């Protein structure tokens, strides 16, 4: 540790506590994910192992063999379509802008009622 330290020997204990603190933060951030992945792997191994056991496993109940999930097909076997949801496009915005401009022109264009009101006022 002395070879890689930038601090003097007299404050080495501070460096040790800083290292322990950041290792604790790393375990706190990565630990739950590792536990979930380990649980998933163990569950899959258990399901594959118990598939052939009579009265318990899926083979005795005419169920399909367990397999890992796929990103390319759904559980029903159909191919999964990966696409982004389509929101308002430029053409929709352009159309909305045209409608707004047209409605403003209609509101600002003089009508017969407006002319009478101006002349009498």
Contact map, one row per residue, 1 for C-alpha under 8 A:
1111100000000000000000000000000000000000000000000000000000000000000000000000000000000000000000000000000000000000000000000
1111100010000000000000000000000000000000000000000000000000000000000000000000000000000000000000000000000000000000000000000
1111100000000000000000000000000000000000000000000000000000000000000000000000000000000000000000000000000000000000000000000
1111110000000000000000000000000000000000000000000000000000000000000000000000000000000000000000000000000000000000000000000
1111111100000000000000000000000000000000000000000000000000000000000000000000000000000000000000000000000000000000000000000
0001111100000000000000000000000000000000000000000000000000000000000000000000000000000000000000000000000000000000000000000
0000111110110010000000000000000000000000000000000000000000000000000000000000000000000000000000000000000000000000000000000
0000111111110000000000000000000000000000000000000000000000000000000000000000000000000000000000000000000000000000000000000
0100001111110000000000000000000000000000000000000000000000000000000000000000000000000000000000000000000000000000000000000
0000000111111000000000000000000000000000000000000000000000000000000000000000000000000000000000000000000000000000000000000
0000001111111110000000000000000000000000000000000000000000000000000000000000000000000000000000000000000000000000000000000
0000001111111111000000000000000000000000000000000000000000000000000000000000000000000000000000000000000000000000000000000
0000000001111111100000000000000000000000000000000000000000000000000000000000000000000000000000000000000000000000000000000
0000000000111111110000000000000000000000000000000000000000000000000000000000000000000000000000000000000000000000000000000
0000001000111111111000000000000000000000000000000000000000000000000000000000000000000000000000000000000000000000000000000
0000000000011111111100000000000000000000000000000000000000000000000000000000000000000000000000000000000000000000000000000
0000000000001111111110000000000000000000000000000000000000000000000000000000000000000000000000000000000000000000000000000
0000000000000111111111000000000000000000000000000000000000000000000000000000000000000000000000000000000000000000000000000
0000000000000011111111100000000000000000000000000000000000000000000000000000000000000000000000000000000000000000000000000
0000000000000001111111110000000000000000000000000000000000000000000000000000000000000000000000000000000000000000000000000
0000000000000000111111111000000000000000000000000000000000000000000000000000000000000000000000000000000000000000000000000
0000000000000000011111111100000000000000000000000000000000000000000000000000000000000000000000000000000000000000000000000
0000000000000000001111111110000000000000000000000000000000000000000000000000000000000000000000000000000000000000000000000
0000000000000000000111111111000000000000000000000000000000000000000000000000000000000000000000000000000000000000000000000
0000000000000000000011111111100000000000000000000000000000000000000000000000000000000000000000000000000000000000000000000
0000000000000000000001111111111000000000000000000000000000000000000000000000000000000000000000000000000000000000000000000
0000000000000000000000111111111000000000000000000000000000000000000000000000000000000000000000000000000000000000000000000
0000000000000000000000011111111100000000000000000000000000000000000000000000000000000000000000000000000000000000000000000
0000000000000000000000001111111110000000000000000000000000000000000000000000000000000000000000000000000000000000000000000
0000000000000000000000000111111111000000000000000000000000000000000000000000000000000000000000000000000000000000000000000
0000000000000000000000000111111111100000000000000000000000000000000000000000000000000000000000000000000000000000000000000
0000000000000000000000000001111111110000000000000000000000000000000000000000000000000000000000000000000000000000000000000
0000000000000000000000000000111111111000000000000000000000000000000000000000000000000000000000000000000000000000000000000
0000000000000000000000000000011111111100000000000000000000000000000000000000000000000000000000000000000000000000000000000
0000000000000000000000000000001111111110000000000000000000000000000000000000000000000000000000000000000000000000000000000
0000000000000000000000000000000111111111000000000000000000000000000000000000000000000000000000000000000000000000000000000
0000000000000000000000000000000011111111100000000000000000000000000000000000000000000000000000000000000000000000000000000
0000000000000000000000000000000001111111110000000000000000000000000000000000000000000000000000000000000000000000000000000
0000000000000000000000000000000000111111111000000000000000000000000000000000000000000000000000000000000000000000000000000
0000000000000000000000000000000000011111111100000000000000000000000000000000000000000000000000000000000000000000000000000
0000000000000000000000000000000000001111111110000000000000000000000000000000000000000000000000000000000000000000000000000
0000000000000000000000000000000000000111111111000000000000000000000000000000000000000000000000000000000000000000000000000
0000000000000000000000000000000000000011111111100000000000000000000000000000000000000000000000000000000000000000000000000
0000000000000000000000000000000000000001111111110000000000000000010100000000000000000000000000000000000000000000000000000
0000000000000000000000000000000000000000111111111000000000000000000000000000000000000000000000000000000000000000000000000
0000000000000000000000000000000000000000011111111100000000000000000000000000000000000000000000000000000000000000000000000
0000000000000000000000000000000000000000001111111110000010000000010000000000000000000000000000000000000000000000000000000
0000000000000000000000000000000000000000000111111111000000000000110000000000000000000000000000000000000000000000000000000
0000000000000000000000000000000000000000000011111111100000000000000000000000000000000000000000000000000000000000000000000
0000000000000000000000000000000000000000000001111111100111000000000000000000000000000000000000000000000000000000000000000
0000000000000000000000000000000000000000000000111111100111100000110000000000000000000000000000000000000000000000000000000
0000000000000000000000000000000000000000000000011111110011110000000000000000000000000000000000000000000000000000000000000
0000000000000000000000000000000000000000000000001111111110110000000000000000000000000000000000000000000000000000000000000
0000000000000000000000000000000000000000000000000001111110110000000000000000000000000000000000000000000000000000000000000
0000000000000000000000000000000000000000000000000000111110011000000000000000000000000000000000000000000000000000000000000
0000000000000000000000000000000000000000000000000110111111010000000000000000000000000000000000000000000000000000000000000
0000000000000000000000000000000000000000000000100111111111111000000000000000000000000000000000000000000000000000000000000
0000000000000000000000000000000000000000000000000111000111111111100000000000000000000000000000000000000000000000000000000
0000000000000000000000000000000000000000000000000011110011111111100000000000000000000000000000000000000000000000000000000
0000000000000000000000000000000000000000000000000001111111111110000000000000000000000000000000000000000000000000000000000
0000000000000000000000000000000000000000000000000000001011111110000000000000000000000000000000000000000000000000000000000
0000000000000000000000000000000000000000000000000000000001111111000000000000000000000000000000000000000000000000000000000
0000000000000000000000000000000000000000000000000000000001111111100000000000000000000000000000000000000000000000000000000
0000000000000000000000000000000000000000000000000000000001100111110000000000000000000000000000000000000000000000000000000
0000000000000000000000000000000000000000000000010010000001100011111000000000000000000000000000000000000000000000000000000
0000000000000000000000000000000000000000000100110010000000000001111100000000000000000000000000000000000000000000000000000
0000000000000000000000000000000000000000000000000000000000000000111110000000000000000000000000000000000000000000000000000
0000000000000000000000000000000000000000000100000000000000000000011111000000000000000000000000000000000000000000000000000
0000000000000000000000000000000000000000000000000000000000000000001111100010000000000000000000000000000000000000000000000
0000000000000000000000000000000000000000000000000000000000000000000111111100000000000000000000000000000000000000000000000
0000000000000000000000000000000000000000000000000000000000000000000011111100000100000000000000000000000000000000000000000
0000000000000000000000000000000000000000000000000000000000000000000001111100001110000000000000000000000000000000000000000
0000000000000000000000000000000000000000000000000000000000000000000001111111111100000000000000000000000000000000000000000
0000000000000000000000000000000000000000000000000000000000000000000001111111111100000000000000000000000000000000000000000
0000000000000000000000000000000000000000000000000000000000000000000010001111110000000000000000000000000000000000000000000
0000000000000000000000000000000000000000000000000000000000000000000000001111110000000000000000000000000000000000000000000
0000000000000000000000000000000000000000000000000000000000000000000000001111111000000000000000000000000000000000000000000
0000000000000000000000000000000000000000000000000000000000000000000000001111111100000000000000000000000000000000000000000
0000000000000000000000000000000000000000000000000000000000000000000000011100111110000000000000000000000000000000000000000
0000000000000000000000000000000000000000000000000000000000000000000000111100011111000000000000000000000000000000000000000
0000000000000000000000000000000000000000000000000000000000000000000000010000001111100000000000000000000000000000000000000
0000000000000000000000000000000000000000000000000000000000000000000000000000000111110000000000000000000000000000000000000
0000000000000000000000000000000000000000000000000000000000000000000000000000000011111000000000000000000000000000000000000
0000000000000000000000000000000000000000000000000000000000000000000000000000000001111100000000000000000000000000000000000
0000000000000000000000000000000000000000000000000000000000000000000000000000000000111110000000000000000000000000000000000
0000000000000000000000000000000000000000000000000000000000000000000000000000000000011111100000000000000000000000000000000
0000000000000000000000000000000000000000000000000000000000000000000000000000000000001111100000000000000000000000000000000
0000000000000000000000000000000000000000000000000000000000000000000000000000000000000111110110000000000000000000000000000
0000000000000000000000000000000000000000000000000000000000000000000000000000000000000111111110000000000000000000000000000
0000000000000000000000000000000000000000000000000000000000000000000000000000000000000001111111000000000000000000000000000
0000000000000000000000000000000000000000000000000000000000000000000000000000000000000000111111100000000000000000000000000
0000000000000000000000000000000000000000000000000000000000000000000000000000000000000001111111110000000000000000000000000
0000000000000000000000000000000000000000000000000000000000000000000000000000000000000001111111111000000000000000000000000
0000000000000000000000000000000000000000000000000000000000000000000000000000000000000000011111111100000000000000000000000
0000000000000000000000000000000000000000000000000000000000000000000000000000000000000000001111111110000000000000000000000
0000000000000000000000000000000000000000000000000000000000000000000000000000000000000000000111111111000000000000000000000
0000000000000000000000000000000000000000000000000000000000000000000000000000000000000000000011111111100000000000000000000
0000000000000000000000000000000000000000000000000000000000000000000000000000000000000000000001111111110000000000000000000
0000000000000000000000000000000000000000000000000000000000000000000000000000000000000000000000111111111000000000000000000
0000000000000000000000000000000000000000000000000000000000000000000000000000000000000000000000011111111100000000000000000
0000000000000000000000000000000000000000000000000000000000000000000000000000000000000000000000001111111110000000000000000
0000000000000000000000000000000000000000000000000000000000000000000000000000000000000000000000000111111111000000000000000
0000000000000000000000000000000000000000000000000000000000000000000000000000000000000000000000000011111111100000000000000
0000000000000000000000000000000000000000000000000000000000000000000000000000000000000000000000000001111111110000000000000
0000000000000000000000000000000000000000000000000000000000000000000000000000000000000000000000000000111111111000000000000
0000000000000000000000000000000000000000000000000000000000000000000000000000000000000000000000000000011111111000000000000
0000000000000000000000000000000000000000000000000000000000000000000000000000000000000000000000000000001111111000000000000
0000000000000000000000000000000000000000000000000000000000000000000000000000000000000000000000000000000111111100000000000
0000000000000000000000000000000000000000000000000000000000000000000000000000000000000000000000000000000011111110000000000
0000000000000000000000000000000000000000000000000000000000000000000000000000000000000000000000000000000000011111011000000
0000000000000000000000000000000000000000000000000000000000000000000000000000000000000000000000000000000000001111111000000
0000000000000000000000000000000000000000000000000000000000000000000000000000000000000000000000000000000000000111111100000
0000000000000000000000000000000000000000000000000000000000000000000000000000000000000000000000000000000000000011111110000
0000000000000000000000000000000000000000000000000000000000000000000000000000000000000000000000000000000000000111111111000
0000000000000000000000000000000000000000000000000000000000000000000000000000000000000000000000000000000000000111111111100
0000000000000000000000000000000000000000000000000000000000000000000000000000000000000000000000000000000000000001111111110
0000000000000000000000000000000000000000000000000000000000000000000000000000000000000000000000000000000000000000111111111
0000000000000000000000000000000000000000000000000000000000000000000000000000000000000000000000000000000000000000011111111
0000000000000000000000000000000000000000000000000000000000000000000000000000000000000000000000000000000000000000001111111
0000000000000000000000000000000000000000000000000000000000000000000000000000000000000000000000000000000000000000000111111
0000000000000000000000000000000000000000000000000000000000000000000000000000000000000000000000000000000000000000000011111
